[in-house]
């Protein structure tokens, strides 16, 4: 459906909740067999629900295959990786820190950053789910009202493009019809 709507091939994949980790690296071979050229399914951070803090912070080819893993953007500081790729972190962290992280990755490490967000994050009027735990409430509802203006500013202040163009040096060219 996405290919039909966009008129281009879907070349990349991101596992829900960054669910590819050390225990299921076999998934990369499955993604390659399904025709994907890259994945952004590893978040090289420590987190209670996901993360692979010892994973590479730069694109790599897992298991010797042709598929590229392009991990979520992180900043290395204090001996650990800190998230700097979007989602809840963009809403929860002070904007200044987030900007400093992206600038550091771009200017000091000379690498592009990845940014993602979920469509529901720009809807401060979404229904509140009763009975969910405090962690879920904080992660899901905090700063929803500032997301759209912060996103507008981020889009103005940095240069953006599609994954296949930003990482053209590692990805094979798109097939033409």
For each residue, the residues with C-beta under 8 A, 3 or more apart:
1: 4 5
2: 5 6 10
3: 6 7 8 9 10
4: 1 7
5: 1 2
6: 2 3 10
7: 3 4
8: 3 174
9: 3 174 175
10: 2 3 6 13 36
11: 36 37 38 163 164 171 174
12: 36 37 38 39 40 70 163 164
13: 10 31 36 38 39 40 41
14: 18 39 40 41 116
15: 18 19 20 27 39 41
16: 19
17: 49 50
18: 14 15 21 41 42 43 50 51 72
19: 15 16 24 41 50
20: 15 24 25 27 28 39 41 42
21: 18 24 25 42 50 51 52
22: 25 52
23:
24: 19 20 21 27
25: 20 21 22 28 62 63
26: 29 30
27: 15 20 24 30 31 41
28: 20 25 31 32 39 62 63 65 67 69
29: 26 32 33 63 65 67
30: 26 27 33 34
31: 13 27 28 34 36 39 67
32: 28 29 35 36 65 66 67
33: 29 30
34: 30 31
35: 32
36: 10 11 12 13 31 32 39 67
37: 11 12 66 67 68 171 172
38: 11 12 13 59 67 68 69 70 163 167 170 171
39: 12 13 14 15 20 28 31 36 42 67 68 69 70
40: 12 13 14 69 70 71 72 114 116 163
41: 13 14 15 18 19 20 27 69
42: 18 20 21 39 52 55 69 71 72
43: 18 47 50 51 52 71 72 74 83 85
44: 51 52 53 54 55 56 57 71 72 74 81
45: 51 53 72 74 80 81 82 83
46: 51 53 80 81
47: 43 50 51
48:
49: 17
50: 17 18 19 21 43 47
51: 18 21 43 44 45 46 47
52: 21 22 42 43 44 55
53: 44 45 46 80 81
54: 44
55: 42 44 52 69 71
56: 44 59 60 69 71
57: 44 71 73 74 76 81
58: 71 111
59: 38 56 68 69 70 71 167 170
60: 56 68 69 71
61: 64 65 66 67 68 69
62: 25 28 65 67 69
63: 25 28 29
64: 61
65: 28 29 32 61 62
66: 32 37 61
67: 28 29 31 32 36 37 38 39 61 62
68: 37 38 39 59 60 61 167 170 171
69: 28 38 39 40 41 42 55 56 59 60 61 62
70: 12 38 39 40 59 114 163 167 170
71: 40 42 43 44 55 56 57 58 59 60 74
72: 18 40 42 43 44 45 83 85 114 116
73: 57 83 84 85 101 102 105 111 113 114 115
74: 43 44 45 57 71 81 82 83 84 85
75: 81 82 84 101 104 105
76: 57 80 81 82
77: 80 82
78:
79:
80: 45 46 53 76 77
81: 44 45 46 53 57 74 75 76
82: 45 74 75 76 77 101
83: 43 45 72 73 74 89
84: 73 74 75 89 98 101 102 105 113
85: 43 72 73 74 89 113 114 115 116
86: 89 90 114 115 116 117
87: 90 91 116 117 118 121
88: 91 92 121 139 140 142
89: 83 84 85 86 92 93 98
90: 86 87 93 98 115 117 147 150 151 154
91: 87 88 121 142 143 144 146 147 150
92: 88 89 138 139 142 143
93: 89 90 97 98
94: 97 98
95: 98 99 150 153
96: 99 100
97: 93 94 100 101
98: 84 89 90 93 94 95 101 102
99: 95 96 102 103 157
100: 96 97 103 104
101: 73 75 82 84 97 98 104 105
102: 73 84 98 99 105 106 113 158
103: 99 100 106 107
104: 75 100 101 107 108 109
105: 73 75 84 101 102 108 109 111 112 113
106: 102 103 109 110 111 112 113 158
107: 103 104 110
108: 104 105
109: 104 105 106
110: 106 107
111: 58 73 105 106
112: 105 106 166 167
113: 73 84 85 102 105 106 158
114: 40 70 72 73 85 86 163
115: 73 85 86 90 154 160
116: 14 40 72 85 86 87
117: 86 87 90 121 122 147 151
118: 87 121
119: 122 123
120: 123 126
121: 87 88 91 117 118 144 147
122: 117 119 144 147 148 151
123: 119 120 126 144
124: 144 145 147
125:
126: 120 123 144
127:
128: 141
129: 132
130:
131:
132: 129 136 137 140
133: 136 137
134: 137 138
135: 138 139
136: 132 133 139 140
137: 132 133 134 140 141
138: 92 134 135 141 142
139: 88 92 135 136 142
140: 88 132 136 137
141: 128 137 138 144
142: 88 91 92 138 139
143: 91 92 146 147
144: 91 121 122 123 124 126 141 147
145: 124
146: 91 143 149 150
147: 90 91 117 121 122 124 143 144 150 151
148: 122 151 152
149: 146 152 153
150: 90 91 95 146 147 153 154
151: 90 117 122 147 148 154 155
152: 148 149 155 156
153: 95 149 150 156 157
154: 90 115 150 151 157 158
155: 151 152 158 160
156: 152 153
157: 99 153 154
158: 102 106 113 154 155
159:
160: 115 155
161: 165 166
162: 165 166
163: 11 12 38 40 70 114 166 167 171
164: 11 12 167 168 171 174
165: 161 162 168
166: 112 161 162 163
167: 38 59 68 70 112 163 164 170 171
168: 164 165 171 173
169:
170: 38 59 68 70 167
171: 11 37 38 68 163 164 167 168
172: 37
173: 168
174: 8 9 11 164
175: 9
176:
177:
